[in-house]
Amino acid sequence: MKVTVCIGSSCHIKGSRQVVERLQKLIAEKGLGDSVELGGTFCMGKCQQGVSCTVDGEFYSVSPETVDTFFEEKIVTPLTK
């Protein structure tokens, strides 16, 4: 699974660094390092929608407040099916 988080200026202001750091921690805690490739990219073109994130190409809007729920619903659940 490939997870990409925008680290462009608009998303940075909205908390992309915190999102990336939290995802790194959650991936390590769950032992998913072999299953999840976490990467960063610059502008995804959806600057108004919060921290832009994709999971295998599917777009999501994430924030530091919603990253735990996003992780469980969009990363852990699909991997455990």
DRENDRENMI-844833 format. One record per atom (N, C-alpha, C, O): z negated, y, x; chain; atom name; residue in one letter. Coordinates in steps of 0.2 Angstrom, whole numbers, always signed. Example, Ala and Ser with C-alpha at 12.3 -4.5 7.8 and 13.67 -1.06 7.14 Angstrom:
residues 2
<atom <-39 -28 +66> 'A' 'N' 'A'>
<atom <-39 -22 +62> 'A' 'CA' 'A'>
<atom <-39 -16 +66> 'A' 'C' 'A'>
<atom <-42 -17 +71> 'A' 'O' 'A'>
<atom <-35 -11 +64> 'A' 'N' 'S'>
<atom <-36 -5 +68> 'A' 'CA' 'S'>
<atom <-39 +0 +64> 'A' 'C' 'S'>
<atom <-40 +6 +67> 'A' 'O' 'S'>
END
This chain:
residues 81
<atom <+0 -6 +4> 'A' 'N' 'M'>
<atom <+0 +0 +0> 'A' 'CA' 'M'>
<atom <+0 +6 +4> 'A' 'C' 'M'>
<atom <-4 +7 +9> 'A' 'O' 'M'>
<atom <+4 +11 +3> 'A' 'N' 'K'>
<atom <+5 +17 +7> 'A' 'CA' 'K'>
<atom <+2 +23 +3> 'A' 'C' 'K'>
<atom <+5 +24 -3> 'A' 'O' 'K'>
<atom <-3 +26 +5> 'A' 'N' 'V'>
<atom <-6 +32 +2> 'A' 'CA' 'V'>
<atom <-5 +38 +6> 'A' 'C' 'V'>
<atom <-6 +38 +12> 'A' 'O' 'V'>
<atom <-2 +43 +3> 'A' 'N' 'T'>
<atom <+0 +49 +7> 'A' 'CA' 'T'>
<atom <-3 +55 +4> 'A' 'C' 'T'>
<atom <-3 +56 -2> 'A' 'O' 'T'>
<atom <-7 +59 +8> 'A' 'N' 'V'>
<atom <-10 +65 +5> 'A' 'CA' 'V'>
<atom <-7 +72 +8> 'A' 'C' 'V'>
<atom <-6 +72 +14> 'A' 'O' 'V'>
<atom <-5 +76 +4> 'A' 'N' 'C'>
<atom <-2 +83 +7> 'A' 'CA' 'C'>
<atom <-8 +87 +11> 'A' 'C' 'C'>
<atom <-13 +87 +8> 'A' 'O' 'C'>
<atom <-6 +89 +16> 'A' 'N' 'I'>
<atom <-10 +93 +21> 'A' 'CA' 'I'>
<atom <-7 +100 +22> 'A' 'C' 'I'>
<atom <-9 +103 +26> 'A' 'O' 'I'>
<atom <-3 +102 +18> 'A' 'N' 'G'>
<atom <+0 +108 +18> 'A' 'CA' 'G'>
<atom <-5 +114 +16> 'A' 'C' 'G'>
<atom <-10 +112 +14> 'A' 'O' 'G'>
<atom <-3 +120 +17> 'A' 'N' 'S'>
<atom <-8 +125 +16> 'A' 'CA' 'S'>
<atom <-11 +126 +9> 'A' 'C' 'S'>
<atom <-17 +127 +9> 'A' 'O' 'S'>
<atom <-7 +125 +4> 'A' 'N' 'S'>
<atom <-10 +126 -3> 'A' 'CA' 'S'>
<atom <-15 +120 -4> 'A' 'C' 'S'>
<atom <-20 +121 -7> 'A' 'O' 'S'>
<atom <-13 +114 -2> 'A' 'N' 'C'>
<atom <-17 +108 -3> 'A' 'CA' 'C'>
<atom <-23 +109 +1> 'A' 'C' 'C'>
<atom <-29 +106 -1> 'A' 'O' 'C'>
<atom <-22 +111 +7> 'A' 'N' 'H'>
<atom <-28 +112 +12> 'A' 'CA' 'H'>
<atom <-33 +116 +9> 'A' 'C' 'H'>
<atom <-39 +115 +9> 'A' 'O' 'H'>
<atom <-31 +122 +6> 'A' 'N' 'I'>
<atom <-36 +127 +2> 'A' 'CA' 'I'>
<atom <-39 +123 -3> 'A' 'C' 'I'>
<atom <-45 +125 -5> 'A' 'O' 'I'>
<atom <-36 +118 -7> 'A' 'N' 'K'>
<atom <-39 +115 -13> 'A' 'CA' 'K'>
<atom <-43 +109 -11> 'A' 'C' 'K'>
<atom <-46 +105 -15> 'A' 'O' 'K'>
<atom <-44 +107 -4> 'A' 'N' 'G'>
<atom <-48 +102 -2> 'A' 'CA' 'G'>
<atom <-45 +96 +1> 'A' 'C' 'G'>
<atom <-48 +91 +1> 'A' 'O' 'G'>
<atom <-39 +96 +3> 'A' 'N' 'S'>
<atom <-36 +90 +6> 'A' 'CA' 'S'>
<atom <-39 +87 +12> 'A' 'C' 'S'>
<atom <-39 +81 +12> 'A' 'O' 'S'>
<atom <-42 +91 +16> 'A' 'N' 'R'>
<atom <-46 +88 +21> 'A' 'CA' 'R'>
<atom <-52 +84 +19> 'A' 'C' 'R'>
<atom <-53 +78 +21> 'A' 'O' 'R'>
<atom <-56 +86 +14> 'A' 'N' 'Q'>
<atom <-61 +82 +11> 'A' 'CA' 'Q'>
<atom <-58 +76 +8> 'A' 'C' 'Q'>
<atom <-62 +71 +8> 'A' 'O' 'Q'>
<atom <-53 +76 +4> 'A' 'N' 'V'>
<atom <-50 +71 +1> 'A' 'CA' 'V'>
<atom <-48 +65 +6> 'A' 'C' 'V'>
<atom <-49 +59 +5> 'A' 'O' 'V'>
<atom <-45 +67 +12> 'A' 'N' 'V'>
<atom <-43 +63 +17> 'A' 'CA' 'V'>
<atom <-49 +60 +20> 'A' 'C' 'V'>
<atom <-49 +53 +21> 'A' 'O' 'V'>
<atom <-54 +64 +22> 'A' 'N' 'E'>
<atom <-60 +61 +25> 'A' 'CA' 'E'>
<atom <-63 +56 +20> 'A' 'C' 'E'>
<atom <-66 +51 +23> 'A' 'O' 'E'>
<atom <-64 +57 +14> 'A' 'N' 'R'>
<atom <-67 +53 +9> 'A' 'CA' 'R'>
<atom <-63 +46 +8> 'A' 'C' 'R'>
<atom <-66 +41 +8> 'A' 'O' 'R'>
<atom <-56 +47 +8> 'A' 'N' 'L'>
<atom <-52 +41 +7> 'A' 'CA' 'L'>
<atom <-53 +37 +14> 'A' 'C' 'L'>
<atom <-53 +31 +13> 'A' 'O' 'L'>
<atom <-53 +40 +20> 'A' 'N' 'Q'>
<atom <-54 +36 +26> 'A' 'CA' 'Q'>
<atom <-61 +32 +25> 'A' 'C' 'Q'>
<atom <-61 +26 +27> 'A' 'O' 'Q'>
<atom <-66 +35 +23> 'A' 'N' 'K'>
<atom <-73 +32 +23> 'A' 'CA' 'K'>
<atom <-73 +26 +17> 'A' 'C' 'K'>
<atom <-75 +21 +19> 'A' 'O' 'K'>
<atom <-70 +28 +12> 'A' 'N' 'L'>
<atom <-69 +23 +6> 'A' 'CA' 'L'>
<atom <-65 +17 +8> 'A' 'C' 'L'>
<atom <-67 +11 +7> 'A' 'O' 'L'>
<atom <-60 +18 +12> 'A' 'N' 'I'>
<atom <-55 +12 +14> 'A' 'CA' 'I'>
<atom <-59 +8 +19> 'A' 'C' 'I'>
<atom <-59 +2 +19> 'A' 'O' 'I'>
<atom <-63 +11 +24> 'A' 'N' 'A'>
<atom <-67 +8 +29> 'A' 'CA' 'A'>
<atom <-73 +4 +25> 'A' 'C' 'A'>
<atom <-74 -2 +27> 'A' 'O' 'A'>
<atom <-76 +7 +21> 'A' 'N' 'E'>
<atom <-82 +4 +17> 'A' 'CA' 'E'>
<atom <-80 -3 +13> 'A' 'C' 'E'>
<atom <-83 -7 +13> 'A' 'O' 'E'>
<atom <-74 -2 +10> 'A' 'N' 'K'>
<atom <-71 -8 +6> 'A' 'CA' 'K'>
<atom <-67 -13 +11> 'A' 'C' 'K'>
<atom <-65 -18 +8> 'A' 'O' 'K'>
<atom <-67 -12 +17> 'A' 'N' 'G'>
<atom <-63 -16 +22> 'A' 'CA' 'G'>
<atom <-56 -17 +20> 'A' 'C' 'G'>
<atom <-53 -22 +21> 'A' 'O' 'G'>
<atom <-53 -11 +18> 'A' 'N' 'L'>
<atom <-46 -11 +16> 'A' 'CA' 'L'>
<atom <-41 -9 +21> 'A' 'C' 'L'>
<atom <-35 -7 +19> 'A' 'O' 'L'>
<atom <-43 -8 +27> 'A' 'N' 'G'>
<atom <-39 -5 +32> 'A' 'CA' 'G'>
<atom <-33 -9 +34> 'A' 'C' 'G'>
<atom <-28 -6 +35> 'A' 'O' 'G'>
<atom <-33 -15 +32> 'A' 'N' 'D'>
<atom <-27 -19 +33> 'A' 'CA' 'D'>
<atom <-22 -19 +27> 'A' 'C' 'D'>
<atom <-16 -21 +28> 'A' 'O' 'D'>
<atom <-24 -17 +22> 'A' 'N' 'S'>
<atom <-20 -16 +15> 'A' 'CA' 'S'>
<atom <-18 -9 +14> 'A' 'C' 'S'>
<atom <-13 -9 +10> 'A' 'O' 'S'>
<atom <-21 -4 +16> 'A' 'N' 'V'>
<atom <-20 +3 +14> 'A' 'CA' 'V'>
<atom <-18 +7 +20> 'A' 'C' 'V'>
<atom <-22 +7 +25> 'A' 'O' 'V'>
<atom <-12 +10 +20> 'A' 'N' 'E'>
<atom <-10 +14 +26> 'A' 'CA' 'E'>
<atom <-11 +21 +23> 'A' 'C' 'E'>
<atom <-7 +23 +18> 'A' 'O' 'E'>
<atom <-15 +25 +26> 'A' 'N' 'L'>
<atom <-16 +32 +24> 'A' 'CA' 'L'>
<atom <-13 +37 +29> 'A' 'C' 'L'>
<atom <-14 +36 +35> 'A' 'O' 'L'>
<atom <-9 +41 +26> 'A' 'N' 'G'>
<atom <-6 +46 +30> 'A' 'CA' 'G'>
<atom <-6 +53 +27> 'A' 'C' 'G'>
<atom <-8 +54 +21> 'A' 'O' 'G'>
<atom <-4 +58 +31> 'A' 'N' 'G'>
<atom <-3 +64 +29> 'A' 'CA' 'G'>
<atom <+4 +67 +29> 'A' 'C' 'G'>
<atom <+8 +64 +33> 'A' 'O' 'G'>
<atom <+6 +72 +25> 'A' 'N' 'T'>
<atom <+12 +75 +25> 'A' 'CA' 'T'>
<atom <+11 +82 +23> 'A' 'C' 'T'>
<atom <+6 +84 +20> 'A' 'O' 'T'>
<atom <+16 +86 +25> 'A' 'N' 'F'>
<atom <+16 +93 +23> 'A' 'CA' 'F'>
<atom <+20 +94 +16> 'A' 'C' 'F'>
<atom <+22 +89 +13> 'A' 'O' 'F'>
<atom <+20 +99 +13> 'A' 'N' 'C'>
<atom <+22 +101 +6> 'A' 'CA' 'C'>
<atom <+26 +95 +2> 'A' 'C' 'C'>
<atom <+31 +93 +5> 'A' 'O' 'C'>
<atom <+23 +93 -3> 'A' 'N' 'M'>
<atom <+26 +89 -8> 'A' 'CA' 'M'>
<atom <+30 +92 -14> 'A' 'C' 'M'>
<atom <+33 +89 -18> 'A' 'O' 'M'>
<atom <+29 +99 -13> 'A' 'N' 'G'>
<atom <+33 +103 -19> 'A' 'CA' 'G'>
<atom <+29 +104 -25> 'A' 'C' 'G'>
<atom <+32 +106 -30> 'A' 'O' 'G'>
<atom <+23 +102 -25> 'A' 'N' 'K'>
<atom <+19 +102 -32> 'A' 'CA' 'K'>
<atom <+12 +106 -31> 'A' 'C' 'K'>
<atom <+7 +104 -32> 'A' 'O' 'K'>
<atom <+13 +112 -27> 'A' 'N' 'C'>
<atom <+7 +115 -25> 'A' 'CA' 'C'>
<atom <+3 +118 -30> 'A' 'C' 'C'>
<atom <-3 +119 -29> 'A' 'O' 'C'>
<atom <+5 +118 -37> 'A' 'N' 'Q'>
<atom <+1 +121 -42> 'A' 'CA' 'Q'>
<atom <-4 +115 -45> 'A' 'C' 'Q'>
<atom <-8 +117 -49> 'A' 'O' 'Q'>
<atom <-2 +109 -43> 'A' 'N' 'Q'>
<atom <-6 +103 -46> 'A' 'CA' 'Q'>
<atom <-12 +101 -42> 'A' 'C' 'Q'>
<atom <-14 +95 -43> 'A' 'O' 'Q'>
<atom <-15 +105 -38> 'A' 'N' 'G'>
<atom <-20 +102 -34> 'A' 'CA' 'G'>
<atom <-18 +99 -27> 'A' 'C' 'G'>
<atom <-13 +100 -25> 'A' 'O' 'G'>
<atom <-23 +95 -25> 'A' 'N' 'V'>
<atom <-21 +91 -19> 'A' 'CA' 'V'>
<atom <-16 +85 -21> 'A' 'C' 'V'>
<atom <-18 +81 -25> 'A' 'O' 'V'>
<atom <-10 +86 -18> 'A' 'N' 'S'>
<atom <-5 +81 -20> 'A' 'CA' 'S'>
<atom <-6 +75 -16> 'A' 'C' 'S'>
<atom <-7 +75 -10> 'A' 'O' 'S'>
<atom <-5 +69 -19> 'A' 'N' 'C'>
<atom <-6 +63 -16> 'A' 'CA' 'C'>
<atom <-1 +58 -19> 'A' 'C' 'C'>
<atom <+1 +58 -25> 'A' 'O' 'C'>
<atom <+2 +53 -15> 'A' 'N' 'T'>
<atom <+6 +48 -18> 'A' 'CA' 'T'>
<atom <+3 +41 -16> 'A' 'C' 'T'>
<atom <+0 +40 -11> 'A' 'O' 'T'>
<atom <+4 +36 -21> 'A' 'N' 'V'>
<atom <+2 +29 -19> 'A' 'CA' 'V'>
<atom <+9 +26 -20> 'A' 'C' 'V'>
<atom <+11 +25 -26> 'A' 'O' 'V'>
<atom <+11 +23 -15> 'A' 'N' 'D'>
<atom <+18 +19 -15> 'A' 'CA' 'D'>
<atom <+23 +24 -19> 'A' 'C' 'D'>
<atom <+27 +21 -23> 'A' 'O' 'D'>
<atom <+23 +30 -17> 'A' 'N' 'G'>
<atom <+28 +35 -20> 'A' 'CA' 'G'>
<atom <+27 +38 -27> 'A' 'C' 'G'>
<atom <+30 +42 -29> 'A' 'O' 'G'>
<atom <+21 +35 -30> 'A' 'N' 'E'>
<atom <+20 +38 -37> 'A' 'CA' 'E'>
<atom <+15 +44 -36> 'A' 'C' 'E'>
<atom <+10 +43 -32> 'A' 'O' 'E'>
<atom <+16 +50 -39> 'A' 'N' 'F'>
<atom <+12 +56 -38> 'A' 'CA' 'F'>
<atom <+6 +56 -42> 'A' 'C' 'F'>
<atom <+6 +54 -48> 'A' 'O' 'F'>
<atom <+1 +59 -39> 'A' 'N' 'Y'>
<atom <-6 +60 -42> 'A' 'CA' 'Y'>
<atom <-8 +67 -40> 'A' 'C' 'Y'>
<atom <-7 +69 -34> 'A' 'O' 'Y'>
<atom <-12 +70 -44> 'A' 'N' 'S'>
<atom <-16 +76 -42> 'A' 'CA' 'S'>
<atom <-23 +74 -41> 'A' 'C' 'S'>
<atom <-26 +71 -45> 'A' 'O' 'S'>
<atom <-26 +75 -35> 'A' 'N' 'V'>
<atom <-33 +73 -33> 'A' 'CA' 'V'>
<atom <-37 +79 -31> 'A' 'C' 'V'>
<atom <-34 +84 -29> 'A' 'O' 'V'>
<atom <-43 +79 -31> 'A' 'N' 'S'>
<atom <-47 +84 -29> 'A' 'CA' 'S'>
<atom <-53 +81 -25> 'A' 'C' 'S'>
<atom <-55 +75 -27> 'A' 'O' 'S'>
<atom <-57 +85 -22> 'A' 'N' 'P'>
<atom <-63 +82 -19> 'A' 'CA' 'P'>
<atom <-68 +79 -24> 'A' 'C' 'P'>
<atom <-72 +74 -23> 'A' 'O' 'P'>
<atom <-68 +82 -30> 'A' 'N' 'E'>
<atom <-72 +79 -35> 'A' 'CA' 'E'>
<atom <-70 +73 -39> 'A' 'C' 'E'>
<atom <-74 +69 -41> 'A' 'O' 'E'>
<atom <-63 +72 -38> 'A' 'N' 'T'>
<atom <-60 +66 -42> 'A' 'CA' 'T'>
<atom <-58 +60 -37> 'A' 'C' 'T'>
<atom <-56 +55 -40> 'A' 'O' 'T'>
<atom <-59 +61 -31> 'A' 'N' 'V'>
<atom <-56 +56 -26> 'A' 'CA' 'V'>
<atom <-59 +49 -27> 'A' 'C' 'V'>
<atom <-56 +44 -26> 'A' 'O' 'V'>
<atom <-66 +49 -28> 'A' 'N' 'D'>
<atom <-69 +42 -29> 'A' 'CA' 'D'>
<atom <-66 +38 -35> 'A' 'C' 'D'>
<atom <-64 +32 -34> 'A' 'O' 'D'>
<atom <-65 +42 -40> 'A' 'N' 'T'>
<atom <-62 +39 -46> 'A' 'CA' 'T'>
<atom <-55 +37 -45> 'A' 'C' 'T'>
<atom <-52 +31 -47> 'A' 'O' 'T'>
<atom <-51 +41 -42> 'A' 'N' 'F'>
<atom <-44 +40 -40> 'A' 'CA' 'F'>
<atom <-44 +34 -35> 'A' 'C' 'F'>
<atom <-39 +29 -36> 'A' 'O' 'F'>
<atom <-48 +33 -30> 'A' 'N' 'F'>
<atom <-48 +28 -26> 'A' 'CA' 'F'>
<atom <-49 +21 -30> 'A' 'C' 'F'>
<atom <-46 +16 -29> 'A' 'O' 'F'>
<atom <-54 +21 -34> 'A' 'N' 'E'>
<atom <-56 +15 -38> 'A' 'CA' 'E'>
<atom <-50 +13 -42> 'A' 'C' 'E'>
<atom <-48 +7 -43> 'A' 'O' 'E'>
<atom <-47 +18 -46> 'A' 'N' 'E'>
<atom <-42 +16 -51> 'A' 'CA' 'E'>
<atom <-35 +15 -48> 'A' 'C' 'E'>
<atom <-31 +11 -51> 'A' 'O' 'E'>
<atom <-33 +19 -43> 'A' 'N' 'K'>
<atom <-26 +18 -41> 'A' 'CA' 'K'>
<atom <-25 +15 -34> 'A' 'C' 'K'>
<atom <-20 +13 -33> 'A' 'O' 'K'>
<atom <-31 +13 -31> 'A' 'N' 'I'>
<atom <-30 +9 -25> 'A' 'CA' 'I'>
<atom <-34 +3 -25> 'A' 'C' 'I'>
<atom <-31 -3 -24> 'A' 'O' 'I'>
<atom <-40 +3 -27> 'A' 'N' 'V'>
<atom <-44 -4 -27> 'A' 'CA' 'V'>
<atom <-42 -8 -32> 'A' 'C' 'V'>
<atom <-40 -14 -31> 'A' 'O' 'V'>
<atom <-41 -6 -38> 'A' 'N' 'T'>
<atom <-39 -10 -44> 'A' 'CA' 'T'>
<atom <-32 -13 -43> 'A' 'C' 'T'>
<atom <-32 -19 -44> 'A' 'O' 'T'>
<atom <-27 -10 -41> 'A' 'N' 'P'>
<atom <-21 -13 -40> 'A' 'CA' 'P'>
<atom <-21 -18 -35> 'A' 'C' 'P'>
<atom <-18 -24 -35> 'A' 'O' 'P'>
<atom <-25 -17 -30> 'A' 'N' 'L'>
<atom <-26 -22 -24> 'A' 'CA' 'L'>
<atom <-29 -28 -26> 'A' 'C' 'L'>
<atom <-28 -34 -23> 'A' 'O' 'L'>
<atom <-33 -28 -31> 'A' 'N' 'T'>
<atom <-38 -34 -33> 'A' 'CA' 'T'>
<atom <-35 -38 -39> 'A' 'C' 'T'>
<atom <-37 -43 -41> 'A' 'O' 'T'>
<atom <-29 -35 -41> 'A' 'N' 'K'>
<atom <-26 -39 -47> 'A' 'CA' 'K'>
<atom <-22 -45 -44> 'A' 'C' 'K'>
<atom <-19 -49 -48> 'A' 'O' 'K'>
END
